[in-house]
Amino acid sequence: MLFKNNDLCSVSDIKIFMDWNINIFTKINSLVGRNKWFDAFGRAGGEIIIVFSVAWFLISTFLKFYPEKIAIFMPIAFLGLFWFLGLGINQLIGLLVKEPRPQVMNREIKLLFEPISKKSFPSDHALAAFLIFFMALIFELPFLGVLLVFALWICWGRIYCGVHYPLDIVGGFLMAGLMGVVAWYIYLLVF
């Protein structure tokens, strides 16, 4: 039982939860180095596909709203505004939580690339990937399914490459969800 004695969460419950987090991470990261194609696929998701997500979002926005310049600008402005807001909140949470990257906790982690930031929780890549998807959903952009596949690929790649735990990804997803809900309500007020 996860929550005992009507407490919100005991120390043993947190330990069980964190052990689960580390076990899933270890199982996924242990695949690194077994197949060069699988490593390339994981690294692409962990590092590169975020660029394709942004490009896909911009192209989809252009295709849907061209030639209306103001209409093209709105999804891009919403994405930029909520991306920076979400990143700012992520940084504050990172300062409070102070969870280091997996390779800091365990030198045996197999890294496919060296991350820039030392903060692990919540994942900025997961925030960005799912926020792009949620903004495309709000503005009803074409080819929405591709952005969801990209978001899932990015999140899996970050774990596979050894730079994030699964809960870091969940944290980034939840922040994207929060930003998406706020953006949806503002969108309803404005339009």
Beta strands, then each sheet from edge to edge (+ up, - down):
end
